[in-house]
Amino acid sequence: MGEILVELRNVGVAFSAQRRMNDHRFWALEDVDLTLRRGQRLGVIGRNGAGKSTLLRVIAGILAPDRGTVKRGPVSCQLLSLALGFVPHLSGRDNAVLSGLMLGLRRRDITARLAAIHEFSELGDFFEQPIAAYSSGMMMRLAFSVAIQVEPDVLLIDEVMAVGDAEFQQKSGAALRARMGEGHTVVLVSHDETQIASLCDRVLWVEHGKSILEGDRDEVFEAYHRDLHLVPTPKA
Amino acid sequence: MRQHLIELVLFSTYAELRAERARSYLGLAWWVLDPAMQMAVWWLLIHVILRAGGPDYLPSLLIGVTLWQWMKSCMIHGGYAIWSNLNLVRQVALPPLVFPVVAVLSDTVKFFYIFAVLLVILWVSGYPPSWAYFGLLPLFVAILLLSAGVGFIIAAMVPLLPDLRFVIEQVLNVVMYLSGVVFMLSNIPSPLREVLALNPIAVIMDAARGILMHGLWPNWVGLTKASLIALVACALGAFVVARLAPRYPKLAA
């Protein structure tokens, strides 16, 4: 087994409900345990509002836990965010550099990858135009092309699997699957069980802010499905 | 990590300036036209309509207003920077101090354009350059540190208390009138003058006028004191931002 990169013990995160005096807090995460080892591809499943995205932001180091402990080795954990820091009046090229820097790339790494970003985005001459002139599809293509260049030690993905028109969706999905298959450490949050089943080898099941079960993919899925069928889902 | 942050800050500053230039038709020209128009209004009011203040009043006013504009924009833009970037703060693990630093740097770049206009106006109105101009260097450092420090402190609070935005500009207006921006300390009667001279901004304004109008070196004791206050403000601001940093990603925009 690979070394432990990230370890969460009894982690809880509380949010304030609204900006008012003496409002009460609610716990988006209550008690989560998680162990992530190098090379693992961990899928996180759970119903809506179970705290999956909050958990991802804790692993990324964006949110600090209000209780429990997070141990992170000397590794970079990056949430795959699209169009991070994009500025409308700047060219596609400048935005690629800016977004790449925000995503943790060094300047020289981005410069070295600009050609690949340009190529992958299929933007042609528009690459030098302000992105304010882009269609939303073009914007997403640029955003994805930058994000896929980022190579953190731990890649965190929250439902962004495929963007753009049908053709680019296929291409971006394939690029992402290729990235996940390269032996990187990945944490993937998704509603789509088949996606998790095909891309991950380990699964963490989260419910109401608590980790229910973490383990081998098939084992966790089996328990999850048993639970779904035994316990009727509460009506919203 | 640190080098990466420096690269991020520098490129963000470039991006900010570049984007601002692109937002209007005249772009870069506004950085000069805007203060020039403001100076013209002061000239009209003081020199033509009121005929007040004596021959040295207008240049001293222009120096005061130019420097204050720099300080105020750093304090306000820096002060709003974390709040207006909360969407980024929620998505990426960056030290939030990055945002006010970028705001202060880009306002400082813009200030140098405006300062060039001021210098030209001073030279043609009979206030030539002198060796004392070298005194501008420590003076500018003091101004930068002071504005950044106040900007950081405001930046730390605004995300948690957005209502502050409605008060800050008014407070800064009061600060301006108490800091010898629109009047000269030397024209104030004695007990009040000593009190006002405790204000680091007033000391800075005085030193700037001495350098630019009379070729006088700054009062080093006063400037050192002002710089120390500025340093303390900077350190305090950076500390408060770092201290409150865990709370920002949880805030709704």
Chai-1 contact restraints between the chains, C-beta under 6 A:
chainA,res_idxA,chainB,res_idxB,connection_type,confidence,min_distance_angstrom,max_distance_angstrom,comment,restraint_id
A,F15,B,K250,contact,1.0,0.0,6.0,A-B,restraint_1
A,A60,B,A93,contact,1.0,0.0,6.0,A-B,restraint_2
A,G61,B,A93,contact,1.0,0.0,6.0,A-B,restraint_3
A,I62,B,A93,contact,1.0,0.0,6.0,A-B,restraint_4
A,I62,B,P249,contact,1.0,0.0,6.0,A-B,restraint_5
A,L63,B,P249,contact,1.0,0.0,6.0,A-B,restraint_6
A,A64,B,P246,contact,1.0,0.0,6.0,A-B,restraint_7
A,S81,B,Q91,contact,1.0,0.0,6.0,A-B,restraint_8
A,L84,B,Q91,contact,1.0,0.0,6.0,A-B,restraint_9
A,G85,B,L88,contact,1.0,0.0,6.0,A-B,restraint_10
A,V87,B,A15,contact,1.0,0.0,6.0,A-B,restraint_11
A,V87,B,A19,contact,1.0,0.0,6.0,A-B,restraint_12
A,H89,B,A19,contact,1.0,0.0,6.0,A-B,restraint_13
A,H89,B,A22,contact,1.0,0.0,6.0,A-B,restraint_14
A,H89,B,R23,contact,1.0,0.0,6.0,A-B,restraint_15
A,L90,B,A15,contact,1.0,0.0,6.0,A-B,restraint_16
A,L90,B,A19,contact,1.0,0.0,6.0,A-B,restraint_17
A,L98,B,A15,contact,1.0,0.0,6.0,A-B,restraint_18
A,L101,B,L8,contact,1.0,0.0,6.0,A-B,restraint_19
A,L101,B,F11,contact,1.0,0.0,6.0,A-B,restraint_20
A,M102,B,V92,contact,1.0,0.0,6.0,A-B,restraint_21
A,R106,B,H4,contact,1.0,0.0,6.0,A-B,restraint_22
A,R107,B,E7,contact,1.0,0.0,6.0,A-B,restraint_23
